[in-house]
Amino acid sequence: MKKRRDNPKEYLFVDGYNIINYWDELRKKAEISLEEARESLIDILAEYHHYSGIEIIVVFDAHLVKGNSGTEEEYKGIKVVYTKESETADHYIERTLDILGRVKKIRVATSDWLEQQMILSRGGMRISARELEIEIYSQKDMINRKNDYVNKKNESELGKLEDILSDKFDKWNKFNK
């Protein structure tokens, strides 16, 4: 599907630890290994980016890490941000919304009520952790169903082709005897 040039690009900011704490699967992983939970979330978001085309920025609080200057990296098409010392994920997202919020379509995934109000006041749209989870898995399910349909259709057509070729081969064999 071709995007129109006059449509603004859509951005999705994800408050990483907020999502980890609200999604059952990730919360259970975090109880064992926070790093594994972060990696799982990043992989889920990277896959979602791949099939949705939405620019995704996942932000993790690192504000309590002494001397941390913050990092930003690209991973499978998404931006992963670890905030600097004394900066929360909320502050990073709010600061970015101040720059982009009125000119770009930006959604922020968090279930923090106060942060949701700040997002709305800065021109962004909010989506709760649960709504994001439903959106991601619903779209993934829809894609899987579409792929299953296409695969079954291809298998059916391949079966018909095999029947036609088998029939032609039989006729050819009879002709050459």
Backbone as JSON Lines, residues from 0, in Angstrom:
{"i":0,"aa":"M","n":[0.84,-1.17,0.0],"ca":[0.0,0.0,0.0],"c":[0.89,1.24,0.0]}
{"i":1,"aa":"K","n":[0.61,2.16,-0.87],"ca":[1.42,3.36,-1.03],"c":[0.96,4.43,-0.03]}
{"i":2,"aa":"K","n":[1.9,5.03,0.66],"ca":[1.57,6.09,1.59],"c":[1.49,7.42,0.86]}
{"i":3,"aa":"R","n":[0.55,8.25,1.28],"ca":[0.46,9.58,0.69],"c":[1.51,10.47,1.34]}
{"i":4,"aa":"R","n":[2.09,11.33,0.53],"ca":[3.15,12.21,1.04],"c":[2.64,13.24,2.03]}
{"i":5,"aa":"D","n":[1.36,13.65,1.91],"ca":[0.87,14.68,2.8],"c":[0.42,14.12,4.15]}
{"i":6,"aa":"N","n":[0.4,12.8,4.29],"ca":[0.08,12.2,5.58],"c":[1.33,12.23,6.46]}
{"i":7,"aa":"P","n":[1.18,12.69,7.69],"ca":[2.36,12.68,8.55],"c":[2.73,11.25,8.92]}
{"i":8,"aa":"K","n":[4.02,11.03,9.11],"ca":[4.51,9.73,9.54],"c":[4.01,9.49,10.96]}
{"i":9,"aa":"E","n":[3.69,8.27,11.27],"ca":[3.21,7.95,12.61],"c":[4.36,7.46,13.47]}
{"i":10,"aa":"Y","n":[4.4,7.96,14.69],"ca":[5.4,7.55,15.66],"c":[4.7,6.93,16.85]}
{"i":11,"aa":"L","n":[5.34,5.92,17.41],"ca":[4.86,5.29,18.64],"c":[6.0,5.27,19.64]}
{"i":12,"aa":"F","n":[5.83,6.03,20.71],"ca":[6.78,6.01,21.81],"c":[6.27,5.01,22.83]}
{"i":13,"aa":"V","n":[7.17,4.17,23.32],"ca":[6.8,3.13,24.27],"c":[7.61,3.31,25.54]}
{"i":14,"aa":"D","n":[6.91,3.5,26.66],"ca":[7.56,3.56,27.97],"c":[7.87,2.1,28.35]}
{"i":15,"aa":"G","n":[9.1,1.7,28.08],"ca":[9.49,0.3,28.15],"c":[9.17,-0.4,29.46]}
{"i":16,"aa":"Y","n":[9.6,0.17,30.59],"ca":[9.37,-0.51,31.85],"c":[7.9,-0.5,32.24]}
{"i":17,"aa":"N","n":[7.17,0.52,31.83],"ca":[5.74,0.56,32.11],"c":[5.05,-0.61,31.4]}
{"i":18,"aa":"I","n":[5.4,-0.84,30.15],"ca":[4.81,-1.94,29.39],"c":[5.21,-3.28,30.0]}
{"i":19,"aa":"I","n":[6.48,-3.44,30.33],"ca":[6.95,-4.68,30.95],"c":[6.15,-4.98,32.21]}
{"i":20,"aa":"N","n":[5.87,-3.97,33.0],"ca":[5.15,-4.18,34.25],"c":[3.66,-4.48,34.06]}
{"i":21,"aa":"Y","n":[3.1,-4.17,32.9],"ca":[1.68,-4.4,32.65],"c":[1.38,-5.65,31.83]}
{"i":22,"aa":"W","n":[2.31,-6.11,31.01],"ca":[2.06,-7.31,30.2],"c":[2.47,-8.53,31.01]}
{"i":23,"aa":"D","n":[1.54,-9.45,31.22],"ca":[1.79,-10.63,32.06],"c":[3.04,-11.39,31.63]}
{"i":24,"aa":"E","n":[3.14,-11.67,30.33],"ca":[4.27,-12.45,29.81],"c":[5.6,-11.78,30.14]}
{"i":25,"aa":"L","n":[5.66,-10.47,29.96],"ca":[6.92,-9.75,30.2],"c":[7.18,-9.57,31.69]}
{"i":26,"aa":"R","n":[6.13,-9.37,32.47],"ca":[6.3,-9.21,33.91],"c":[6.89,-10.49,34.51]}
{"i":27,"aa":"K","n":[6.41,-11.64,34.04],"ca":[6.94,-12.92,34.53],"c":[8.41,-13.08,34.16]}
{"i":28,"aa":"K","n":[8.76,-12.68,32.93],"ca":[10.16,-12.76,32.51],"c":[11.02,-11.82,33.36]}
{"i":29,"aa":"A","n":[10.48,-10.64,33.66],"ca":[11.25,-9.64,34.42],"c":[11.55,-10.13,35.84]}
{"i":30,"aa":"E","n":[10.67,-10.97,36.38],"ca":[10.93,-11.52,37.72],"c":[12.16,-12.4,37.72]}
{"i":31,"aa":"I","n":[12.46,-12.99,36.57],"ca":[13.64,-13.85,36.43],"c":[14.83,-13.04,35.92]}
{"i":32,"aa":"S","n":[14.58,-12.25,34.85],"ca":[15.65,-11.46,34.24],"c":[15.05,-10.23,33.57]}
{"i":33,"aa":"L","n":[15.36,-9.07,34.11],"ca":[14.87,-7.83,33.52],"c":[15.43,-7.64,32.11]}
{"i":34,"aa":"E","n":[16.67,-8.04,31.92],"ca":[17.29,-7.93,30.59],"c":[16.53,-8.77,29.56]}
{"i":35,"aa":"E","n":[16.15,-9.98,29.94],"ca":[15.39,-10.85,29.03],"c":[14.03,-10.24,28.71]}
{"i":36,"aa":"A","n":[13.4,-9.63,29.7],"ca":[12.1,-8.98,29.47],"c":[12.26,-7.8,28.51]}
{"i":37,"aa":"R","n":[13.32,-7.0,28.7],"ca":[13.59,-5.88,27.79],"c":[13.8,-6.38,26.37]}
{"i":38,"aa":"E","n":[14.62,-7.41,26.21],"ca":[14.91,-7.96,24.89],"c":[13.64,-8.49,24.23]}
{"i":39,"aa":"S","n":[12.79,-9.15,25.01],"ca":[11.53,-9.67,24.45],"c":[10.64,-8.54,23.97]}
{"i":40,"aa":"L","n":[10.52,-7.48,24.77],"ca":[9.71,-6.33,24.37],"c":[10.26,-5.71,23.1]}
{"i":41,"aa":"I","n":[11.55,-5.52,23.06],"ca":[12.18,-4.92,21.88],"c":[11.93,-5.78,20.64]}
{"i":42,"aa":"D","n":[12.05,-7.1,20.76],"ca":[11.79,-7.99,19.63],"c":[10.33,-7.92,19.18]}
{"i":43,"aa":"I","n":[9.4,-7.87,20.12],"ca":[7.97,-7.76,19.79],"c":[7.73,-6.45,19.04]}
{"i":44,"aa":"L","n":[8.31,-5.37,19.54],"ca":[8.11,-4.06,18.91],"c":[8.77,-4.0,17.53]}
{"i":45,"aa":"A","n":[9.93,-4.63,17.38],"ca":[10.61,-4.65,16.08],"c":[9.77,-5.4,15.05]}
{"i":46,"aa":"E","n":[9.18,-6.5,15.46],"ca":[8.3,-7.24,14.55],"c":[7.07,-6.4,14.2]}
{"i":47,"aa":"Y","n":[6.49,-5.75,15.2],"ca":[5.33,-4.89,14.97],"c":[5.68,-3.76,13.99]}
{"i":48,"aa":"H","n":[6.86,-3.16,14.18],"ca":[7.32,-2.11,13.26],"c":[7.4,-2.65,11.84]}
{"i":49,"aa":"H","n":[7.91,-3.88,11.71],"ca":[8.1,-4.47,10.38],"c":[6.78,-4.6,9.63]}
{"i":50,"aa":"Y","n":[5.72,-5.03,10.31],"ca":[4.47,-5.21,9.57],"c":[3.53,-4.03,9.65]}
{"i":51,"aa":"S","n":[3.79,-3.06,10.52],"ca":[2.9,-1.89,10.6],"c":[3.46,-0.66,9.89]}
{"i":52,"aa":"G","n":[4.79,-0.57,9.8],"ca":[5.43,0.61,9.22],"c":[5.51,1.8,10.16]}
{"i":53,"aa":"I","n":[5.03,1.64,11.38],"ca":[5.06,2.72,12.37],"c":[6.49,2.87,12.89]}
{"i":54,"aa":"E","n":[6.94,4.12,13.01],"ca":[8.25,4.38,13.6],"c":[8.11,4.21,15.12]}
{"i":55,"aa":"I","n":[8.91,3.31,15.69],"ca":[8.78,2.99,17.11],"c":[10.04,3.41,17.85]}
{"i":56,"aa":"I","n":[9.82,4.09,18.97],"ca":[10.91,4.49,19.87],"c":[10.56,3.93,21.24]}
{"i":57,"aa":"V","n":[11.34,2.99,21.72],"ca":[11.1,2.43,23.05],"c":[12.1,3.08,23.99]}
{"i":58,"aa":"V","n":[11.58,3.59,25.13],"ca":[12.41,4.36,26.05],"c":[12.43,3.64,27.4]}
{"i":59,"aa":"F","n":[13.65,3.41,27.9],"ca":[13.83,2.78,29.21],"c":[14.47,3.78,30.16]}
{"i":60,"aa":"D","n":[13.96,3.82,31.37],"ca":[14.55,4.66,32.42],"c":[15.94,4.14,32.77]}
{"i":61,"aa":"A","n":[16.9,5.03,32.76],"ca":[18.23,4.71,33.27],"c":[18.68,5.86,34.16]}
{"i":62,"aa":"H","n":[17.7,6.65,34.63],"ca":[18.0,7.87,35.37],"c":[18.66,7.63,36.72]}
{"i":63,"aa":"L","n":[18.56,6.41,37.25],"ca":[19.18,6.12,38.54],"c":[20.59,5.55,38.4]}
{"i":64,"aa":"V","n":[21.05,5.4,37.17],"ca":[22.39,4.87,36.92],"c":[23.37,6.04,36.98]}
{"i":65,"aa":"K","n":[24.2,6.03,38.0],"ca":[25.15,7.13,38.22],"c":[26.11,7.29,37.05]}
{"i":66,"aa":"G","n":[26.27,8.52,36.61],"ca":[27.21,8.83,35.54],"c":[26.72,8.43,34.15]}
{"i":67,"aa":"N","n":[25.51,7.94,34.06],"ca":[24.97,7.5,32.77],"c":[24.68,8.71,31.89]}
{"i":68,"aa":"S","n":[25.24,8.7,30.68],"ca":[25.02,9.82,29.76],"c":[23.89,9.54,28.78]}
{"i":69,"aa":"G","n":[23.26,8.36,28.92],"ca":[22.16,7.99,28.03],"c":[22.68,7.4,26.73]}
{"i":70,"aa":"T","n":[21.9,6.51,26.16],"ca":[22.27,5.91,24.88],"c":[21.05,5.78,23.98]}
{"i":71,"aa":"E","n":[21.3,5.85,22.69],"ca":[20.27,5.61,21.68],"c":[20.88,4.69,20.64]}
{"i":72,"aa":"E","n":[20.13,3.66,20.29],"ca":[20.62,2.72,19.28],"c":[19.47,2.25,18.4]}
{"i":73,"aa":"E","n":[19.82,1.83,17.21],"ca":[18.83,1.25,16.29],"c":[18.91,-0.26,16.42]}
{"i":74,"aa":"Y","n":[17.76,-0.91,16.49],"ca":[17.72,-2.36,16.54],"c":[16.55,-2.83,15.69]}
{"i":75,"aa":"K","n":[16.85,-3.52,14.61],"ca":[15.84,-4.06,13.7],"c":[14.78,-3.02,13.31]}
{"i":76,"aa":"G","n":[15.25,-1.81,13.06],"ca":[14.36,-0.77,12.57],"c":[13.69,0.09,13.63]}
{"i":77,"aa":"I","n":[13.9,-0.22,14.9],"ca":[13.31,0.63,15.94],"c":[14.43,1.32,16.72]}
{"i":78,"aa":"K","n":[14.07,2.41,17.34],"ca":[15.02,3.16,18.14],"c":[14.85,2.75,19.6]}
{"i":79,"aa":"V","n":[15.96,2.39,20.24],"ca":[15.95,2.0,21.65],"c":[16.73,3.06,22.42]}
{"i":80,"aa":"V","n":[16.07,3.67,23.39],"ca":[16.67,4.77,24.15],"c":[16.77,4.38,25.62]}
{"i":81,"aa":"Y","n":[17.94,4.59,26.2],"ca":[18.14,4.49,27.64],"c":[18.43,5.91,28.1]}
{"i":82,"aa":"T","n":[17.58,6.43,28.96],"ca":[17.71,7.84,29.35],"c":[19.0,8.08,30.13]}
{"i":83,"aa":"K","n":[19.38,9.34,30.19],"ca":[20.58,9.71,30.94],"c":[20.25,9.84,32.42]}
{"i":84,"aa":"E","n":[21.3,9.97,33.22],"ca":[21.14,10.15,34.65],"c":[20.22,11.36,34.92]}
{"i":85,"aa":"S","n":[19.31,11.21,35.83],"ca":[18.36,12.25,36.23],"c":[17.27,12.51,35.2]}
{"i":86,"aa":"E","n":[17.13,11.67,34.19],"ca":[16.06,11.84,33.21],"c":[15.24,10.55,33.16]}
{"i":87,"aa":"T","n":[13.94,10.66,33.4],"ca":[13.07,9.49,33.32],"c":[12.6,9.3,31.87]}
{"i":88,"aa":"A","n":[12.04,8.16,31.61],"ca":[11.46,7.91,30.29],"c":[10.35,8.93,30.02]}
{"i":89,"aa":"D","n":[9.57,9.24,31.04],"ca":[8.5,10.23,30.9],"c":[9.05,11.57,30.44]}
{"i":90,"aa":"H","n":[10.14,12.02,31.07],"ca":[10.73,13.31,30.69],"c":[11.25,13.3,29.26]}
{"i":91,"aa":"Y","n":[11.9,12.2,28.88],"ca":[12.41,12.08,27.5],"c":[11.25,12.18,26.51]}
{"i":92,"aa":"I","n":[10.2,11.43,26.77],"ca":[9.04,11.42,25.87],"c":[8.39,12.79,25.82]}
{"i":93,"aa":"E","n":[8.21,13.43,26.97],"ca":[7.59,14.76,27.02],"c":[8.43,15.77,26.23]}
{"i":94,"aa":"R","n":[9.73,15.73,26.41],"ca":[10.62,16.65,25.7],"c":[10.51,16.45,24.19]}
{"i":95,"aa":"T","n":[10.47,15.2,23.77],"ca":[10.35,14.92,22.34],"c":[8.99,15.34,21.8]}
{"i":96,"aa":"L","n":[7.95,15.15,22.59],"ca":[6.61,15.59,22.18],"c":[6.56,17.11,22.0]}
{"i":97,"aa":"D","n":[7.27,17.81,22.87],"ca":[7.31,19.28,22.74],"c":[7.87,19.68,21.38]}
{"i":98,"aa":"I","n":[8.79,18.89,20.86],"ca":[9.41,19.18,19.57],"c":[8.52,18.71,18.41]}
{"i":99,"aa":"L","n":[7.97,17.51,18.51],"ca":[7.28,16.89,17.39],"c":[5.75,16.86,17.5]}
{"i":100,"aa":"G","n":[5.22,16.98,18.68],"ca":[3.82,16.67,18.94],"c":[2.79,17.37,18.09]}
{"i":101,"aa":"R","n":[3.02,18.58,17.69],"ca":[2.02,19.32,16.94],"c":[2.14,19.13,15.43]}
{"i":102,"aa":"V","n":[3.25,18.56,14.97],"ca":[3.44,18.4,13.54],"c":[3.44,16.95,13.09]}
{"i":103,"aa":"K","n":[3.54,16.03,13.97],"ca":[3.58,14.61,13.63],"c":[2.48,13.89,14.39]}
{"i":104,"aa":"K","n":[2.07,12.75,13.86],"ca":[1.13,11.9,14.57],"c":[1.93,11.04,15.53]}
{"i":105,"aa":"I","n":[1.75,11.29,16.82],"ca":[2.52,10.57,17.83],"c":[1.58,9.96,18.85]}
{"i":106,"aa":"R","n":[1.79,8.67,19.07],"ca":[1.09,7.98,20.14],"c":[2.13,7.56,21.17]}
{"i":107,"aa":"V","n":[1.71,7.53,22.42],"ca":[2.61,7.11,23.49],"c":[1.92,5.99,24.25]}
{"i":108,"aa":"A","n":[2.64,4.88,24.37],"ca":[2.11,3.73,25.09],"c":[2.61,3.75,26.52]}
{"i":109,"aa":"T","n":[1.67,3.99,27.43],"ca":[1.94,3.95,28.86],"c":[0.61,3.82,29.59]}
{"i":110,"aa":"S","n":[0.64,3.21,30.75],"ca":[-0.56,3.13,31.57],"c":[-0.46,4.05,32.78]}
{"i":111,"aa":"D","n":[0.52,4.91,32.77],"ca":[0.69,5.92,33.82],"c":[-0.3,7.06,33.56]}
{"i":112,"aa":"W","n":[-1.32,7.2,34.42],"ca":[-2.39,8.16,34.19],"c":[-1.86,9.59,34.08]}
{"i":113,"aa":"L","n":[-0.96,9.99,34.98],"ca":[-0.42,11.34,34.94],"c":[0.33,11.59,33.64]}
{"i":114,"aa":"E","n":[1.1,10.6,33.21],"ca":[1.84,10.74,31.96],"c":[0.88,10.83,30.77]}
{"i":115,"aa":"Q","n":[-0.21,10.09,30.82],"ca":[-1.21,10.17,29.75],"c":[-1.76,11.58,29.63]}
{"i":116,"aa":"Q","n":[-2.0,12.24,30.75],"ca":[-2.51,13.61,30.72],"c":[-1.48,14.57,30.13]}
{"i":117,"aa":"M","n":[-0.2,14.36,30.47],"ca":[0.86,15.2,29.92],"c":[0.97,14.99,28.4]}
{"i":118,"aa":"I","n":[0.83,13.76,27.97],"ca":[0.9,13.43,26.54],"c":[-0.19,14.19,25.78]}
{"i":119,"aa":"L","n":[-1.4,14.13,26.29],"ca":[-2.52,14.8,25.64],"c":[-2.31,16.31,25.58]}
{"i":120,"aa":"S","n":[-1.77,16.88,26.66],"ca":[-1.56,18.33,26.69],"c":[-0.45,18.78,25.74]}
{"i":121,"aa":"R","n":[0.41,17.86,25.33],"ca":[1.52,18.2,24.43],"c":[1.24,17.79,22.98]}
{"i":122,"aa":"G","n":[0.01,17.42,22.7],"ca":[-0.37,17.14,21.31],"c":[-0.24,15.7,20.88]}
{"i":123,"aa":"G","n":[0.1,14.82,21.81],"ca":[0.21,13.4,21.48],"c":[-1.1,12.68,21.77]}
{"i":124,"aa":"M","n":[-1.13,11.42,21.42],"ca":[-2.27,10.56,21.73],"c":[-1.76,9.46,22.64]}
{"i":125,"aa":"R","n":[-2.59,9.03,23.54],"ca":[-2.14,8.01,24.47],"c":[-2.76,6.66,24.1]}
{"i":126,"aa":"I","n":[-2.03,5.61,24.41],"ca":[-2.53,4.25,24.28],"c":[-2.03,3.5,25.51]}
{"i":127,"aa":"S","n":[-2.93,2.8,26.18],"ca":[-2.53,2.09,27.39],"c":[-1.72,0.86,27.04]}
{"i":128,"aa":"A","n":[-1.05,0.32,28.04],"ca":[-0.25,-0.89,27.83],"c":[-1.15,-2.02,27.32]}
{"i":129,"aa":"R","n":[-2.32,-2.16,27.89],"ca":[-3.24,-3.23,27.47],"c":[-3.71,-3.01,26.04]}
{"i":130,"aa":"E","n":[-4.05,-1.77,25.69],"ca":[-4.49,-1.47,24.31],"c":[-3.38,-1.78,23.3]}
{"i":131,"aa":"L","n":[-2.15,-1.46,23.65],"ca":[-1.02,-1.75,22.76],"c":[-0.86,-3.25,22.58]}
{"i":132,"aa":"E","n":[-0.96,-3.98,23.67],"ca":[-0.84,-5.44,23.6],"c":[-1.92,-6.03,22.69]}
{"i":133,"aa":"I","n":[-3.15,-5.57,22.86],"ca":[-4.26,-6.05,22.03],"c":[-4.01,-5.69,20.57]}
{"i":134,"aa":"E","n":[-3.59,-4.45,20.31],"ca":[-3.33,-4.0,18.94],"c":[-2.26,-4.84,18.26]}
{"i":135,"aa":"I","n":[-1.16,-5.07,18.96],"ca":[-0.05,-5.82,18.39],"c":[-0.46,-7.26,18.1]}
{"i":136,"aa":"Y","n":[-1.07,-7.92,19.08],"ca":[-1.4,-9.32,18.89],"c":[-2.59,-9.51,17.95]}
{"i":137,"aa":"S","n":[-3.49,-8.56,17.88],"ca":[-4.6,-8.65,16.92],"c":[-4.08,-8.53,15.49]}
{"i":138,"aa":"Q","n":[-3.19,-7.58,15.28],"ca":[-2.63,-7.41,13.94],"c":[-1.78,-8.63,13.55]}
{"i":139,"aa":"K","n":[-1.04,-9.15,14.5],"ca":[-0.23,-10.34,14.24],"c":[-1.13,-11.52,13.9]}
{"i":140,"aa":"D","n":[-2.23,-11.68,14.63],"ca":[-3.18,-12.76,14.37],"c":[-3.8,-12.61,12.98]}
{"i":141,"aa":"M","n":[-4.16,-11.37,12.61],"ca":[-4.74,-11.11,11.3],"c":[-3.75,-11.49,10.19]}
{"i":142,"aa":"I","n":[-2.5,-11.13,10.36],"ca":[-1.47,-11.45,9.37],"c":[-1.29,-12.97,9.28]}
{"i":143,"aa":"N","n":[-1.28,-13.65,10.41],"ca":[-1.14,-15.11,10.4],"c":[-2.31,-15.77,9.68]}
{"i":144,"aa":"R","n":[-3.54,-15.27,9.93],"ca":[-4.71,-15.83,9.24],"c":[-4.62,-15.59,7.73]}
{"i":145,"aa":"K","n":[-4.17,-14.4,7.35],"ca":[-4.02,-14.09,5.92],"c":[-2.97,-14.99,5.29]}
{"i":146,"aa":"N","n":[-1.85,-15.2,5.98],"ca":[-0.8,-16.08,5.47],"c":[-1.31,-17.52,5.35]}
{"i":147,"aa":"D","n":[-2.09,-17.98,6.35],"ca":[-2.66,-19.32,6.27],"c":[-3.56,-19.46,5.06]}
{"i":148,"aa":"Y","n":[-4.38,-18.44,4.8],"ca":[-5.29,-18.46,3.65],"c":[-4.5,-18.52,2.34]}
{"i":149,"aa":"V","n":[-3.49,-17.69,2.24],"ca":[-2.67,-17.66,1.03],"c":[-1.95,-19.0,0.84]}
{"i":150,"aa":"N","n":[-1.42,-19.56,1.93],"ca":[-0.73,-20.85,1.83],"c":[-1.68,-21.96,1.39]}
{"i":151,"aa":"K","n":[-2.9,-21.98,1.96],"ca":[-3.88,-23.0,1.56],"c":[-4.28,-22.83,0.1]}
{"i":152,"aa":"K","n":[-4.44,-21.59,-0.32],"ca":[-4.78,-21.32,-1.71],"c":[-3.66,-21.79,-2.63]}
{"i":153,"aa":"N","n":[-2.42,-21.49,-2.25],"ca":[-1.26,-21.91,-3.05],"c":[-1.15,-23.43,-3.1]}
{"i":154,"aa":"E","n":[-1.41,-24.09,-1.95],"ca":[-1.36,-25.55,-1.92],"c":[-2.43,-26.14,-2.84]}
{"i":155,"aa":"S","n":[-3.61,-25.54,-2.83],"ca":[-4.7,-26.01,-3.69],"c":[-4.32,-25.85,-5.16]}
{"i":156,"aa":"E","n":[-3.78,-24.69,-5.5],"ca":[-3.37,-24.44,-6.89],"c":[-2.22,-25.35,-7.29]}
{"i":157,"aa":"L","n":[-1.31,-25.61,-6.35],"ca":[-0.19,-26.51,-6.64],"c":[-0.71,-27.93,-6.88]}
{"i":158,"aa":"G","n":[-1.7,-28.34,-6.08],"ca":[-2.31,-29.66,-6.28],"c":[-2.95,-29.78,-7.65]}
{"i":159,"aa":"K","n":[-3.65,-28.75,-8.1],"ca":[-4.27,-28.75,-9.43],"c":[-3.19,-28.82,-10.51]}
{"i":160,"aa":"L","n":[-2.11,-28.08,-10.33],"ca":[-1.01,-28.09,-11.28],"c":[-0.37,-29.47,-11.36]}
{"i":161,"aa":"E","n":[-0.19,-30.11,-10.2],"ca":[0.38,-31.45,-10.17],"c":[-0.53,-32.43,-10.91]}
{"i":162,"aa":"D","n":[-1.85,-32.31,-10.73],"ca":[-2.8,-33.19,-11.43],"c":[-2.69,-32.99,-12.94]}
{"i":163,"aa":"I","n":[-2.63,-31.74,-13.38],"ca":[-2.53,-31.44,-14.81],"c":[-1.24,-32.0,-15.38]}
{"i":164,"aa":"L","n":[-0.12,-31.77,-14.67],"ca":[1.18,-32.26,-15.15],"c":[1.22,-33.79,-15.16]}
{"i":165,"aa":"S","n":[0.64,-34.41,-14.15],"ca":[0.61,-35.87,-14.08],"c":[-0.19,-36.43,-15.27]}
{"i":166,"aa":"D","n":[-1.34,-35.81,-15.56],"ca":[-2.17,-36.23,-16.68],"c":[-1.41,-36.07,-18.01]}
{"i":167,"aa":"K","n":[-0.74,-34.95,-18.18],"ca":[0.02,-34.7,-19.41],"c":[1.18,-35.68,-19.52]}
{"i":168,"aa":"F","n":[1.84,-35.98,-18.41],"ca":[2.95,-36.92,-18.41],"c":[2.46,-38.31,-18.79]}
{"i":169,"aa":"D","n":[1.3,-38.71,-18.24],"ca":[0.72,-40.02,-18.59],"c":[0.42,-40.08,-20.09]}
{"i":170,"aa":"K","n":[-0.17,-39.03,-20.65],"ca":[-0.48,-39.0,-22.08],"c":[0.82,-39.06,-22.91]}
{"i":171,"aa":"W","n":[1.84,-38.35,-22.47],"ca":[3.11,-38.34,-23.17],"c":[3.73,-39.73,-23.17]}
{"i":172,"aa":"N","n":[3.67,-40.41,-22.0],"ca":[4.2,-41.77,-21.9],"c":[3.47,-42.72,-22.84]}
{"i":173,"aa":"K","n":[2.14,-42.62,-22.9],"ca":[1.34,-43.47,-23.79],"c":[1.69,-43.21,-25.24]}
{"i":174,"aa":"F","n":[1.9,-41.95,-25.58],"ca":[2.24,-41.57,-26.94],"c":[3.6,-42.11,-27.37]}
{"i":175,"aa":"N","n":[4.58,-42.13,-26.43],"ca":[5.94,-42.55,-26.73],"c":[6.14,-44.07,-26.65]}
{"i":176,"aa":"K","n":[5.15,-44.84,-26.33],"ca":[5.3,-46.3,-26.26],"c":[5.07,-46.96,-27.58]}
